[in-house]
Structure formats: C-alpha cells, structure tokens
C-alpha cells in the first residue's frame, strides 16, 4: 500500500472516531439532563421542593407551585400517563442505564478505531523501512 493510501485510510478512521466522539458527548449531555430531573424528582418525592420553574418551551419559564406529587409522563406518541415520583424515578434510572450502555458501546468502537489506526501506522513504518 502506498503512503497516500495509508493517509487516506487514517483520515477516514479519524473522521469516524470524531463522529463517534460527538455522539458520546450528546449522550453525556442527555444523561446529565436526566440526572438533573432525577434530583428534582427526589426533592419533590421527599416534599423538599414546593415551588419550581415550569418550562413552557423555547427557554421560557414560569414559576409554579407544586400542589400534588402525581406526574404526567410522556410514554411516546404524545401519550401522557399519570405516575408517582417513585415510578418516574425508576423510568429515568432505566433511561440513564441505557444511555450509559450506549456510551460504553461507542467508547469500545473508538478504542477499536484507535487500534486499527495503530496497526496502520505500524504497517506504514514497516513499508518505509523496506523502501529505505
């Protein structure tokens, strides 16, 4: 294989690793958001939080008083189901576990890409030594 081919393959692997890294960052952001929701639900469950800012969307919030602990949870296709804080905490915990599992899968892919890049470098070095 010529050096140019090695460089092209290295670029492709690097680009793929970069895309995976972006996916990992998105997963980490989602997990952080879920952890914040988890903390708020814990405070509601324990009765520590009596007021909150309710998100109306597009960064617009309104102060709201918490009158009951029953929650409306979107279970998909805009279907809302009443859940108590304990049930909702369980759902969020499962979502966090799934995100972490997905992140671990991506980390493994990056490690495999790094190994492949290392192998390419070794092959390239061997070929350079043969040419000299």
Secondary structure, DSSP 8 states (H G I E B T S, - for coil): --HHHHHHHHHHHHHHHHHHHHHHHHHHHHHHHHHHHHHHHHHHHTT---EEEEEEETTEEEEEE-----EEEE-STT-EEEE-HHHHHHHHHHHHHHHHHHHHHHHHHHHHHHHHHHHHHHHHHHHHHHH-
